[in-house]
Amino acid sequence: GFATPVGPAWASARGPERSPPVVVTTGIKLHAAARLPQEYCSDIHERLVICKRLASCESIYELDLLREELVDRFGPTPEPAQALIACHRLRLVARPLGVTKIDAAPERSMLQFVKEPPFDAGRLILLVQKDGRIRFAGPDRLRIERAAPTLADRVALIREFLGKLT
């Protein structure tokens, strides 16, 4: 068997049916410029309004509608705008799972959770035991030792991992 360092946070995590909804702020770092470039949308006021609208999206559907609107108004989104949208998409997926921080770097990724995440801790422990590249890095942190050189790779890696928790 595998020795799994299960700290108090993982050991005491309750099942999803009894947990109150988690309201967390999720910090996301994708190691890519995440912004609306001036060349894409030249009006600074307009850029600020769009950024506020992205931040206030409460569903993937809402975010997709806004992305379509951007494409209609300004053309195909350049990579920095794609990274910005990806950050908001990950925030919407990660927040209900109690993820407070995502740091997806080209060589490895790190996720931090609230003290008692609102999902079945057993599922996470199984993932760690099955995949040697996923490791506990403290009572409420995980490291995924998997290279993800491009922005798209990093977003896919995190989305896939979060999908396994739900």
N, C-alpha and C positions, 0 to 999 in steps of 0.2 A: 504493500500500500504506500500511499504518499503521506508524508508528514505535512499537514496543512496548518499554518499558523492562523488559527481562528481566534481573533481578538474579541473582546466583549461586544464590539459593534456587530460583528457577523453572528456571534453566538446568540445574541438577544433579539435579532431581527424577527419581527412577527410576519405571519403570512399576509398576503395582500388583502384578504377579506376583512381583517380587523383594523387595518391601518387607516388613520385619518389621511385626507389628501395632503401631500407634501407641497409646501410652497417654498421653493428655493430659488435663488439666483444662481444661474449656471455661467461660470466664466469659461470661455472657449478660446483656445489658442491653436490655430492650425498651421503656424509657421509659414504664412503666406499673407501678402498684403490683402486686407479685407476692407474695401472701401468702394465708393462710387467715384471713379476717376473723373477729373474735370473734362477730359476729352470726350467722355461718354455723355455726361450731363453737365453743361457749362454753367448753368445758373446755380450759385452757391445756396440761395434760399431754397430752391427746388431740391437740391441734394439733401439739405437738412430735413425738409418735409418728408422726403422718401425714406431717409434713415429712421426718422421717428415712426413712420408707418410700418417699416420692417420690424422695428423693436416692439411695436404693439400688436403684431399679428399673434393671435391666440390659437391658430390651427394651421396645419400643413396646407389645407385647402385655401385658406386666406393668403398664405405666403405664396402659393402657386399662382393665384389670381394676380397678386401684385407683381410677381416675376413676369407673367404674360403681359401685363400692362407696360412694364419697363421695355420689353422687347418691341411691343407695338409702338411705343413713343420714341425710343432711342436706338432701336436695332438690337442685334445679338449682344448679349452681355459679355464684356471682357472678363478675364480671369479674376481681377480684384473684386468685381461686382459678384461674380459667381461665388467667390470665397465668402463675401459678406452674407449672401443669401444662404450659403451652406452653414455658416455659424448660427443663423437664426433657425434653420431647419433642425440642426443638432440640438439647439436649446429647447425646442418644442418637444423633441423626442426624449431628451435626457432629464428634463425638469421633473416630470411625473415619476421618474425612477429614483429621485433623490440624489442626482449627480450634481455636485456643487462646482466641479472643475474638470475640464477636459484639456489636456495638453497633448496634441497629436503632432509629434515631430517626425521627420523623415526616418529616423532609426528606431524609435520606440514611442509608445503612447502611454499616458498616465491618466487615470480617472480617480476622482475623489468623490466620496459619497457622504451624505448626512449620517449621523451616528446610528440611526435605525432605519435603513432604507426600506421603502414600502414594497419590497418584492421578496419572494421566497429565497432566503439566504442559502438554502440547500442547493438551489439551482446554480448559484454562483460558485459554491464550493465544488460542485461537480465539474463545472467548466474549468476551474483551476486544476483539478485532478486530471481531467482528460487532455488538456492542452498545456504542455510544458512551457509554452511561451507566455501564458497568462499567470502572473504571480501576485500574491498579496505583498504590499509594500508598506505595511503598517496597518493599524486597526480599521482604517476607513479608506485605504488607497489600494489601487490595483495598477500593475504595470503590464503592458502587453509588449513583449519583446518581439516585435515583427516590423520589418522595414516597410515603409510606405512612402516611396520617394516623391510621388506627385500629390498635389492637392486632392485630386480625385481618389487616389489610393487611400489617403488618410481619412477622407470623409466616408468612403466605403467601409474601411476597417472599423471605424467607430460605430457606424450605423449597423453593421453586421453584429458587432459585439452587443450593442444595446438591444437589438432584436432578439438575441438569445436570452435576455433577462425577462422578457415580457411573456 
